Amino acid sequence: MHAVAPPRRTAAVRAALLALLAALAFAVTTGPARAAGGDVTWTVRTAGGDYGEDRSSFSYAVNPGGEAEDALVVANHGTDPLSLAVYAADGFTTEKGQLDLLAEGKKSRSIGAWVRPGRESVRIPPGRSAEIPFTVEVPRNAPPGDYVGGILTSLKQAGDTEGITVDRRLGIRIKLRVSGALKPALAVEDVHIDYRGTADPFGRGDATVTYSLHNTGNALLSGAQKVTLTGPFGMLSTEAGKIAAPPELLPGERWKVTVPVHDVTPAFRLAATVAVTPLLTDAAGSTRALDPVRTTAHGWAVPWTLLLLLVLVLGVGAAVFVFLRRARVRRARREEERVREAVEQALRDKAEQHS
């Protein structure tokens, strides 16, 4: 998606630009999509051939230095001729967990650089379709592992706001596995615990465990996750509920996870154990589980309300103790004074008797 505006934009133009950018996201699809102007529609699909029929995406396994040939079919369902740009781009995972492709003009280092469309643009009459061949050329020094990108068709049209060009793109995903040693690895990083207590001094609170999944290997990976909180010596264990599966992460990508954990006993010091079982999909589409990865971090869960209540109870107890102690001291002093006065009086009486 590409937008161009004059150097001096008004606030209204900037707002319109942001709205357009938010609404027009890249689509990896095989269904019809209407262009921004609303008067042209087109679809993209995989061509039939040696790799099969009715595929939802392109997928290849190629040796370093090897290549694969395939084709994309574009159909114009509109009433006017359609001119589209054709190019390839590297893929990445968005913050919403969806696959997106680099915008035109941004440098690609794998799929976008290795896929060569047979033509850079195509003009399709209304009601007709065109088959666009392309070649995947893998360099000899390409590292083994998984790569994801896509081949795109792009239509640039003037937006509703003057000075803005809207780029509507439709494409199909390309998954490539370069032969060699596959080393899938998933790390759990930056584990943090945040505990929130309740006003009930004897109640349980809620905790939030955050961490990042980091694909440190060279294969596409997802994972099944489990989070458990325990108190000192492994006591008072609380397990989080079902955790949504992360998207399939490309090699090198990170995915931030936030997990709420309810009914946690404030045991002063908590340990959060995150266990992730990486899930690897092979070339045939079968998924297998790898050895679980576990990481433990610690955090505080202080029952402040209970501590305040204990402080108040101890304060009242200390005040009562001091009051009673002082009362005993006063009684002892009065008793000593009474005895002293009685002795003095007895001595005076005895002296008067001898005088």
C-alpha positions in Angstrom: 0.0 0.0 0.0 1.4 3.3 -1.0 0.1 6.8 -0.3 1.5 10.1 -1.7 0.4 13.6 -0.5 1.6 17.1 -0.9 4.4 18.2 1.6 2.0 20.5 3.4 -1.0 18.4 4.5 -3.9 19.8 6.4 -5.2 18.0 9.5 -8.2 16.8 7.4 -5.9 15.3 4.7 -3.8 13.5 7.3 -6.9 12.1 8.9 -8.2 10.9 5.6 -4.9 9.3 4.8 -4.8 7.4 8.1 -8.4 6.2 7.5 -7.5 4.9 4.1 -4.4 3.2 5.3 -6.3 1.5 8.1 -9.1 0.3 5.9 -7.1 -1.0 2.9 -5.1 -3.9 4.1 -3.2 -6.4 1.9 -5.2 -9.5 1.2 -3.9 -13.0 0.6 -6.9 -14.6 -1.0 -8.3 -16.5 -4.0 -11.7 -14.9 -3.9 -13.0 -11.8 -5.8 -12.0 -8.4 -4.4 -13.4 -5.0 -5.5 -10.8 -2.3 -6.3 -10.9 1.0 -4.4 -12.9 2.8 -7.0 -15.7 0.3 -6.9 -16.0 -0.1 -10.7 -13.4 -3.0 -11.2 -13.1 -6.4 -9.7 -10.5 -9.1 -10.2 -9.5 -12.4 -8.7 -6.2 -14.3 -8.3 -5.8 -18.0 -8.1 -3.1 -20.7 -8.6 -2.7 -22.2 -12.0 -3.1 -25.9 -12.5 -0.1 -28.0 -13.3 2.5 -30.4 -12.0 2.0 -29.1 -8.4 -1.7 -29.9 -8.4 -5.1 -28.3 -9.0 -7.2 -26.0 -6.8 -4.3 -25.1 -4.5 -5.0 -22.3 -1.9 -1.4 -21.2 -2.0 2.0 -22.0 -3.6 4.4 -24.3 -1.7 7.8 -25.6 -2.8 10.8 -27.6 -1.6 13.9 -26.6 -3.5 17.6 -27.3 -3.2 20.1 -24.4 -2.9 20.8 -23.4 -6.5 17.6 -25.0 -7.8 14.4 -23.5 -9.1 10.7 -24.1 -9.5 8.3 -22.9 -12.2 4.6 -22.1 -11.7 1.9 -19.6 -12.7 -0.7 -17.2 -11.3 -4.1 -16.7 -12.9 -5.7 -13.3 -12.8 -9.3 -12.8 -13.9 -11.0 -9.4 -14.7 -14.6 -9.5 -13.6 -15.2 -5.9 -14.4 -16.6 -4.1 -17.5 -13.4 -2.2 -18.3 -9.9 -3.2 -19.2 -7.7 -3.8 -16.1 -4.0 -2.9 -15.8 -2.1 -4.4 -12.9 1.5 -4.4 -11.7 2.9 -7.8 -10.8 5.7 -8.4 -8.3 6.8 -10.6 -5.4 7.6 -9.6 -1.8 8.8 -11.1 1.5 6.2 -11.9 4.1 6.0 -11.0 7.8 3.5 -11.5 10.7 1.5 -8.5 11.7 0.6 -7.6 15.3 -2.8 -9.2 14.7 -1.2 -12.5 13.8 -1.9 -12.2 10.0 0.5 -12.6 7.1 1.3 -9.4 5.3 3.8 -8.6 2.5 6.3 -5.8 2.2 5.1 -2.8 0.3 6.4 -2.1 -3.2 9.7 -0.4 -3.0 10.8 -2.0 0.3 13.7 -4.3 -0.2 13.0 -8.1 0.0 15.8 -10.5 0.9 14.2 -13.9 0.1 10.9 -14.7 -1.7 10.7 -11.2 -3.0 14.2 -11.4 -4.4 14.1 -15.0 -5.7 10.7 -15.0 -7.4 10.8 -13.7 -11.0 7.4 -13.0 -12.6 7.2 -13.6 -16.3 6.0 -10.0 -16.7 6.0 -6.9 -14.5 2.5 -5.8 -15.5 -0.5 -7.2 -17.2 -3.5 -5.7 -19.0 -6.6 -7.9 -19.0 -9.8 -7.2 -21.1 -13.1 -7.3 -19.3 -14.4 -10.8 -18.7 -11.1 -12.4 -19.5 -8.2 -13.9 -17.5 -4.4 -14.0 -17.9 -1.9 -16.6 -16.8 1.3 -15.1 -15.4 4.2 -17.5 -15.2 6.9 -17.0 -12.6 10.1 -18.8 -11.6 11.5 -19.3 -8.1 15.3 -19.2 -8.3 17.0 -20.2 -5.1 20.6 -19.0 -4.7 23.3 -21.6 -4.2 24.3 -19.9 -0.9 20.7 -19.7 0.5 20.6 -21.0 4.1 18.3 -24.0 4.6 14.9 -23.5 6.2 11.5 -22.0 5.7 10.7 -18.7 3.8 7.3 -17.1 3.3 6.3 -14.3 0.9 3.8 -13.9 -1.9 3.3 -12.9 -5.5 1.1 -9.8 -5.9 -1.1 -8.0 -8.3 -1.4 -4.3 -7.6 -3.8 -1.5 -8.8 -3.1 2.1 -8.0 -6.0 4.5 -8.0 -6.6 8.1 -6.9 -8.2 8.3 -3.5 -11.2 10.4 -2.5 -8.9 13.0 -1.0 -6.9 15.1 -3.4 -3.2 14.2 -3.6 -3.6 10.7 -2.3 -3.0 7.5 -4.3 -4.4 4.2 -3.0 -2.6 1.0 -3.7 -5.0 -2.0 -3.6 -3.1 -5.4 -3.6 -4.2 -9.0 -4.1 -1.8 -11.8 -3.9 -1.2 -15.5 -3.1 1.1 -16.8 -0.4 4.3 -18.6 -1.3 5.9 -21.0 1.1 9.4 -22.2 0.3 11.5 -24.7 2.1 15.2 -24.7 1.1 16.7 -28.2 1.5 19.3 -28.8 4.2 19.5 -29.2 7.9 16.2 -28.1 9.5 16.7 -26.8 13.0 13.4 -25.8 14.6 13.8 -23.9 17.8 11.4 -21.8 19.9 12.5 -19.8 22.9 10.4 -18.2 25.7 11.8 -14.8 26.7 11.1 -11.8 29.0 8.7 -13.6 31.3 7.1 -11.1 33.8 4.4 -11.5 36.5 2.0 -8.7 37.5 -0.2 -9.4 40.6 -3.3 -7.5 41.6 -4.9 -8.2 45.0 -8.4 -7.6 46.3 -9.8 -5.6 49.2 -10.7 -8.9 51.0 -7.7 -9.6 53.3 -8.3 -13.3 52.9 -9.2 -13.3 49.2 -7.3 -14.3 46.1 -6.3 -12.0 43.4 -5.6 -12.1 39.7 -2.2 -12.2 38.0 -1.0 -11.4 34.4 1.9 -13.3 33.0 3.5 -11.8 29.9 6.3 -13.2 27.8 7.6 -13.4 24.2 7.9 -16.4 21.9 11.0 -16.1 19.7 11.5 -18.4 16.7 15.2 -18.8 16.9 15.4 -21.7 14.4 15.0 -21.9 10.6 11.6 -23.4 10.4 8.0 -22.1 10.6 6.7 -22.8 14.1 3.6 -22.4 16.2 3.1 -23.8 19.7 0.8 -25.1 22.4 1.3 -23.1 25.6 0.7 -23.7 29.3 1.3 -21.3 32.2 1.4 -22.3 35.9 1.8 -20.1 39.0 3.1 -21.6 42.3 4.0 -20.2 45.7 7.1 -21.0 47.8 8.4 -24.6 47.6 6.0 -25.3 44.7 2.9 -24.9 46.9 -0.5 -23.2 46.1 -0.3 -24.0 42.4 -2.7 -22.2 40.0 -2.9 -23.0 36.3 -4.0 -20.5 33.6 -7.0 -21.3 31.4 -6.8 -22.2 27.8 -4.3 -20.0 25.9 -4.9 -19.1 22.3 -2.4 -20.6 19.9 0.1 -18.1 18.5 0.3 -17.6 14.7 2.9 -19.6 12.7 6.0 -17.6 13.3 8.6 -17.1 10.6 12.3 -17.7 11.5 13.5 -14.8 13.6 10.1 -13.4 14.5 8.8 -12.7 18.0 5.2 -12.9 19.3 4.2 -11.2 22.6 1.8 -13.2 24.8 -0.4 -12.0 27.7 -2.0 -14.6 29.9 -4.5 -13.8 32.7 -4.4 -16.1 35.7 -7.3 -16.0 38.2 -7.8 -17.0 41.8 -4.1 -16.7 42.7 -3.1 -17.0 46.3 -0.9 -14.0 47.4 2.0 -16.2 48.6 4.4 -13.2 48.7 6.8 -14.8 46.1 5.4 -16.4 43.0 7.0 -18.5 40.3 5.6 -18.5 36.8 6.5 -21.5 34.7 5.8 -21.1 31.0 5.8 -24.4 29.0 5.6 -24.3 25.2 5.4 -27.3 22.9 6.6 -26.2 19.5 4.5 -27.5 16.6 6.2 -28.1 13.3 4.4 -28.6 10.0 6.2 -30.7 7.4 6.1 -30.4 3.6 3.1 -32.8 3.5 1.1 -30.7 5.8 1.3 -33.0 8.8 2.0 -31.3 12.2 4.2 -32.9 14.9 5.0 -31.8 18.4 8.6 -31.2 19.4 10.1 -31.4 22.9 8.6 -28.8 25.3 10.5 -25.6 26.2 10.2 -24.4 29.8 11.1 -21.1 31.4 10.5 -19.9 35.0 10.5 -16.4 36.3 9.6 -15.0 39.8 7.5 -12.0 41.0 6.0 -10.6 44.1 2.4 -11.2 45.2 2.1 -9.3 48.5 -1.3 -9.5 50.4 -1.2 -5.8 51.3 -4.7 -5.7 52.8 -3.9 -8.7 55.0 -0.6 -7.1 56.1 -2.5 -3.9 56.9 -5.0 -5.8 59.0 -2.1 -7.6 60.8 -0.4 -4.3 61.5 -3.6 -2.9 62.9 -4.2 -6.0 65.1 -0.6 -5.9 66.3 -0.9 -2.2 66.9 -4.0 -2.7 69.0 -2.4 -5.6 70.8 0.7 -3.5 71.5 -1.5 -0.6 72.8 -3.4 -3.0 75.1 -0.2 -4.5 76.4 1.3 -1.1 77.1 -1.9 0.0 78.8 -2.1 -3.0 81.0 1.6 -2.8 81.8 1.3 0.8 82.9 -1.8 0.0 84.9 0.2 -2.7 86.8 3.0 -0.3 87.4 0.6 2.3 88.8 -1.0 -0.3 91.0 2.4 -1.4 92.3 3.4 2.2 93.0 0.2 2.9 94.8 0.7 -0.3 96.9 4.3 0.7 97.7 3.1 4.2 98.7 0.4 2.7 100.9 3.0 0.4 102.6 5.5 3.3 103.0 2.8 5.5 104.6 1.7 2.7 106.9 5.3 2.1 108.0 5.9 5.8 108.6 2.6 6.0 110.6 3.5 3.0 112.7 6.9 4.6 113.5 5.3 7.9 114.5 2.8 6.1 116.7 5.7 4.1 118.4 7.7 7.3 118.9 4.7 9.0 120.6 4.2 6.0 122.9 7.9 6.3 124.2 7.7 10.1 124.7 
